[in-house]
Amino acid sequence: MAHGTGSVAGILLVLMSSLAAAAHASEMRPLSAWRYDDANAARATWSPSDTSPAAAVAADGALLLRADFSDGSERVYWDAAVMWDLGAYGRFSLGSRVEGAAAVGHLTIYFRSGGGWYGASFAAHDGSRTVTLRKTDFTVEGSPAGWARIDGVRLAIWGGAPQAVEVSFTDFRAYSDDIVVVRGERTRRVSRSNWSSVQRFSSGMADLLAGIGVAYGAVADADIEAGALGGAKVAILPYNPDTSPAQAAAIQRFIDGGGRLVACYALPADLMQTLGIASLEWRRAESPGDLDAIALDTEAAPGMPESMRQGSWNARIPTLEGAIALGEWADAEGTRSGLPAVTLNGHGAFVGHVLLPADIPAKQQFLLALLAHLAPEGRAELASAYLDRAGAIAGLDGPAAVEAFVQTSKSRIPSERLEAALAHVGTARERMQDGRQSADEGDHDAAFAAAREAIGAMRDGLLRGVPSRDDEFRGVWCHSAFGVDGWTWDQALAHLKAQGFTAVVPNMLWGGLAYYPSEYLPVAAEVAERGDQIAACLAAAERHGIDVHVWKVNWGLQTAPSAFIEEMRTAGRLQRHRDGSELEWLCPSHPANFELEKNSLLEVVRNYAVDGIHFDYIRYPHGSACYDDGCRERFQAATGREIAAWPDDVIDGQHADAFADWRREQITRLVRTVSAEARELRPGLKISAAVFRDYPNCRRSVGQDWVDWVEQGYLDFVCPMNYTDDEEQFAMWVASQRGYVQGRVPLYPGVGASAPGLLPEQTAMQVHRARELGSPGFIVFNYDRTVADEHLPALRLGATADDDWEPHE
């Protein structure tokens, strides 16, 4: 592959000469020990909220915080004043010890900065552990003054069950690392519509780096102007569409000082020449699969995968001026296009699209090989870290733990599969040993390869060691009304059936759009060309024996035509934030919106032989909605109360509880009404809902009282969206939810294969954990190409295998 004028030898010579100095080790700064001589000292630092008990001190002097959620409270928290400049630090750690984790939904640490907050949540596990957080883990609230101006810390415990818990915290520390992800926080200010994408792809890059075990941090783009990249070796821009000229200049200074840059999709014009690129041309995929994969030059860069699947819908194609093309775009059949997809020169690399959450092992291999090229003096450290990380898989630590898991399952899997699983684990153990030996001998390429093979063998062993189960609900949510990209509905459901699944939940209508000829909603333009998608899905489902539960996104206008949104705005039918700003969601209390939601769901039941209908977004968008004038009038009319100070009096004033009840009822009445009328129209129809996992908090925050819907018989099954990559957290959520449901209806936990984005073995283990806790089925989000090509076949190796065998003695 010879594009451009650079040579691999020349590029590597530049890298080796400019990075010949010893590797920069991670630097740690202790911020606070959070240890106190007595309770008075702790209370002098930490101020509780109105509903929180005073801070205490554990036997070892650690800060001790207590909560009892049997009183119905949503959360408790404590604040401390600080003056910290965290701009240059990209990674944080804190020690925690929990007793009574079942009571906790999650824990959150907040940093206050001027008029806003940065907050990161993490799971509560019984016992002691060290929690690691990076800036990519933090959400942004309000208008913070920046990471360099932190003036407060808040520790919060969120309720998960009506029980008591004790949590102690110690040793809060900050780190700077060689490898730094730059999060484009400027986008939140100048192009807010792109902010969610910036967050998603920054977090995705962080997950890939974590998967190969490297020490890395994340900094905000604003802080690089003040030198936040100082001491780093490699800076990564995962998706930074709004890099300012001053920030680009800071990156150039970083490169001039010997640093290296990896940029994905968005590259400031001021940095193109530095990376050996003359120009970038935006190009859309002309047909599905055109930009399906990136074929890589394994000779030019040792350790690279031969290809990595993307499924990109567009890309920026570089014209090279000194760089080489390390990869080129290929279609779904593997045919190479000749269009550069990855470039490399002596200063760094450019990738023509964001790294999407598909083919994760290949993406990890790509990043590992790329980092080894860009920072060759750190290869020994990379090899050691990768070998350490290779032992951890789906919550299990190493071949011995995987073998122990398989052995516990041996009475529930066929002998042939058991033998294959154990053989794979044995191979993993051998390759891990080979990798350690190669690393000790300085053969880092061999160490990388051995670790990669060990991971693959452990994965193969674990997947085969997960027991299957008969007679259960196995479903997928499919967010596209057209099914899996590039497939017909017939292909998508044939594949689903072949992988042992029983049901599909396709998203066929929204608050302001339908993918079928609707009498009530605007009809998507694609329907004229591609036809009625409910009819197409049902026809395929009948051929392949798949149940269809049509999914509606309630209230949300994310896909609605602009003319429809304007019509709703003019009619006063949109929601309002507590601050008075408009939200493009239909207000649930508006009578016309209620009728629209009801009628659109009932027309599906009336016109199509569906197996069920499925509520989603059956809630308010967040705790700050809806507070429009219509809500005020309708609340006053329903309750006879006069609200003098709107909305303050109903948020935390004397009418707050009454308003919370009324607000919940606006959501519940739709579920109640549709449930009754739909069952009358089509007896035997199943009514279900995708719901927030954090009951009972969601009752007040978003008005979603799904346990009440279960108790009242409005639902036939419920699907909590338990999206996490933490297997223990997943299990605690399922156990808590089953406790609330009490077997009244089936509870099918939602597994987030696509959100947050899991490896197939993680999906399999969460399915297994749900079964072990008594769940009679599960549902996977989202049925796209990645789930179809990677997750479902992986589950078929064990979790959804068709086992016809006699039990072992």
Secondary structure by P-SEA (a helix, b strand, c coil): cccccccaaaaaaaaaaaaccccccbbbbbccccccccaaaaaaccccccccccccccccccbbbbbbccccccccbbbbbbbbccccccbbbbbbbbcccccccbbbbbbbccccbbbbbbbbbccbbbbbbccccccccccccccccccbbbbbbbbcccccbbbbbcccccccccbbbbbccccccccccaaaaaaaaaaaaaaaaaaacccbbbbccccccccccccccbbbccccccccaaaaaaaaaaaaabbbbbbcccccccccccccccbbbbbcccccccccbbbbccccccccccbbbbbccbbbbbbcccccccbbbbcccccccccccbbbccccccccccccccaaaaaaaaaaaaaaaacccaaaaaaaaaaaacccccccccaaaaaaaaaaacccccaaaaaaaaaaaaaaaaaaaaaaaaaaacaaaaaaaaaaaaaaaaaaaaaaabbbbcbbbbbbbbccccccccccaaaaaaaaaaacccccccccccccccccccccccccccccccccaaaaaaaaaaacbbbbbbbbbccccccccaaaaaaaaaaccbbbccccccccccccccaaaaaaaaaaaaaaaacccccbbbbcccccccccccccaaaaaaaaaacccccccaaaaaacccaaaaaaaaaaaaaaaaaaaaaaaaaaacccbbbbbbccccccccccccccaaaaaaaaccccbbbbccccccaaaaaaaaaaaaaaaccccbbbbbbccccccccaaaaaaaaaaaaaaccccccccccccccccccaaaaaacccccccccccc
